[in-house]
Amino acid sequence: MTYGDPARGETTKADGAYLELRDQILQGKLKPGSRVDYVPLSAALGVSVTPLREALRRLEADHLVIRVAHRDVVIADLTRAEAVELVTVRRELDLLAARLAAGHMSDTELARARTLVATQDEGEALRYLRAAGVPVSAGAMLNVNRAFHRMVYCGSHNQVLIQYRDAISTRAERYVIQARQITTIEPDAYRLLHEKLLAALEARDAHAATEMMRAHYRDLDLDFATVIFGG
């Protein structure tokens, strides 16, 4: 395996190891609760232990792995408590982002979001996410949807809000991927809601934009805590 491809968001072996391990955790290839064995894992990734340790430190900051007794590293469990807390926070952040974006999103930003929704261009979505420094998971969440929602956040022009969103996105994505293995949503359902949200943003209607974001949770089963663990 070769790392260091800037087009994939990789600049070092540690970057490549981080993205590969992140994908494997998000997609469930590395099972929750399993112990990380450095020697075979570094061999499988084609890197030495040093970049692997650096990658694991980044994954620990993402709450995807935890350190036990200051030595062993295990894949973090998926828990009902964490899922409920993530849904609660993410929902409120999403609603706030939609309300603020209705008042602050520029015409240029709206036009770019409109083009993405109209074309559903995966390549453009990947370029946007990588330029923003957002790690991309191959074959995980639909990157068009991820890019669109980050555009809405950026349209709020509230840097603290954007930073909070990015800080929990990886942690929440793991649960969303799990939920999508239980309930499947048709791509047109995403596109239709995105079009309606965009219309509200273009009309500068903060109330309508907030309600359309709320509809995402109702119509797309975004309450992943309930989907995974039940009501």
Beta strands, then each sheet from edge to edge (+ up, - down):
strand 1: 65-68
strand 2: 72-75
sheet 1: 1+ 2-
end
